[in-house]
Amino acid sequence: MTMGRLLATCCVSVALSCGIGYAWLRTHPSPRLVRVDVGSLFEEQKKLLAARLKPGMTEEEQKAIFLVAADYGKQVDAALYTVANECQCAVLNSAAIVRLPEGESSGIQDMTWRLLQLLGKPTENESQ
């Protein structure tokens, strides 16, 4: 085989491999994920509810407080649904992640700020 044919064969092989790799990536995309710290949202709500619960409250007052808690849960669920639809991705609870690499680029974007916006709460950027 001459050097020209060998070079041409190598170039065609590399081009075909790149094309096959590109087609594979287009047809098998990696899942898109974001994370949200749901626990912190419910911790804050739990503190607010605990402050409102008093000894000797009537059953109706207690029911009203628990209805507020259930309504908050529905609001969080609706906000999570909105975040998932906006980014077209799966939303993970930050508590479900065992470890992330050190540094700012973890590979899974934190969207807690967007959830807070949807719930009408100030984000860290707004409070500073």
N, C-alpha and C positions, 0 to 999 in steps of 0.2 A: 504494500500500500504506500502510496506517495504521501509526503507530508501534507499536501493540500487536501487530499481526501480524509486524512486523519483529523485535520483541523476542522473540516466541514462536518464530519461525523460528530466530533465533540460539541461543536456549536449547535447542531440540530438536537443532540441529546440534551444539552443544557436547556435549550429553548422549550423542548417538549416537557421536560421535568418541571420547569417553571410554570408552564401552562397547566399541567396536571395539578400541581400544588395550589395554584391560584383557584382553579375550579373547585378543588376540595374545600378550600377555605370559604369560598362563596356559598357552597351548598351545605357546609357543616360549621356554621359560625359558633364561636364560644358563647356560652350563656352570658347575658348582661346582668350584672348584679349591682345593687346599691345596699348600703346599710343604714339603719335608723336606730337610734337609742330609745326604744319604746319604754324601757324600764324607768328611765329618768322622768318621762312624762307621767307615768302612773305613780311614781314616788311622790311627785309634787302634788298630784291629785289626792293621794292617800293622806298627805299631811293636811291638806285643806279640809278633807272630810273628817279627819280625826279632831280637828279644831272645832268643827261644827257639832260633833256629837257630844252631848252633855248627859250626865246622869239624871235620871228622872224625866227624860223626854217622852212625850206621848208616842204611841205607835204610828200615828199619822205623821208626826214630825220626822220620825225615823224613816218612814217610807218615802217621804219627800226627799230626804238626803240620799237615799239609795237610788231613787229615780234620777237624781242629778248625776250620780256616779254611772248609772247605766247609760244615760244620755251622752256622757263624756266618752264612754267606751264606743258608742256608735259614731261619734264625731271622729275619734281616732281611726276607727275602721274605714270611714269614708275618706279621710285624709290619706291613709295608706293606699287605698284604691286609686285615688287621684295621682299620687306620686308614681305608682306603678304604671299607670296609663300615660303619664307625661313622659317618662323616660323609656317606656316600652321595655321594662326590665323587671326582674324579680327583686322584691324587697326583703332583706334579711334583718332580723333583730340583731343588734350588735352583741347581745348576750350570747347568741348562738355561735359567735366566732371565737374560737379558742385562742388563736394568736395571729397577729398581723406582723409583717416585717417592720423593722424600725425605719423611721424616716417618714417623710410626708407622703410619699407615693406608695400606698398599700395595695393598689390595684382594685380596691373596692371603695368607691366614692361614698362619703358620708352625706346623707341627705336629710339629716335631722333638722337642719335649718329650714328646709322646705316644708317639712311636716309642721314645724312650729308656726310658719307663716300661714299655712292653711287653717291652723287652729286659732289664729289671731293672737298668738303670743309673741312677745319680742324675742328676736334672735340675738345671739352674742354680738353680731355686727351692728345691730340697731341700738343695743344698750350701751355701746362704747362711744 
